[in-house]
């Protein structure tokens, strides 16, 4: 055993070094994990967006319900005036009917409007009113007798008559609209005329007026008020 030489075997000089390669299956697994992570993040983002949109819609509906409830409370103080929640309409029923072919309102009808509208304006000035109430469309209606164009013009005149009785000087003993209320009426109220649409079962019931409430959409902002002349409302002719 003495003198025995131990020989250590070495690799050949021409044997190349083996590089480190990730196997194809490992690469596909890693890519799949990255894909799943990316999809999870995207789904979370979409879900969050949908959830926030649903929450905003639900909150808006809740606040609009509050506004309608306040309008209903105001209407309950005037028997015969009602609120149609499905159409977002204030219906004056028999309290504001017109004679055939006429766009005049009787003294008691005009007094009703001048007493009721300030209560609606007060609701419109509330925080939610300013946030959601876009406009109030005054809609005049006729019965179905007469020509289409005659009734179209008559219904528009009936709508305009409502603003006339609101902005003209009231009868003796009635409170006059304040300048702030008059400006609010000008900014908020819109005149709309209709003829054959939405006729009631009776001819008399069709000759009426309604207030239709319109609301801002989610994210919609009130228009920026430009410098416009204030006051100078003029006066309506009481004839016709």
Secondary structure, 3 states (H helix, E strand, C coil): CCCCCCCCCCCCCCCCCCCCCCCHHHHHHHHHHHHHHHHHHHHHHHHHHHHHHHHHHHHHHHHHHHHHHHHHHHHCCCCCCEEECCCCEEECHHHHECCCCCCCCCHHHHHHHHHHHHHHHHHHCCHHHHHHEEEEEEEECCCCCCCHHHHHHHHHHHHHHHHHHHHCCCCCCCCCCCHHHHHHHHHHEEEEECCCCCCCCCHHHHCEEEEEEEECCCCCCCCCCCCCCCCCCCCCCCCC
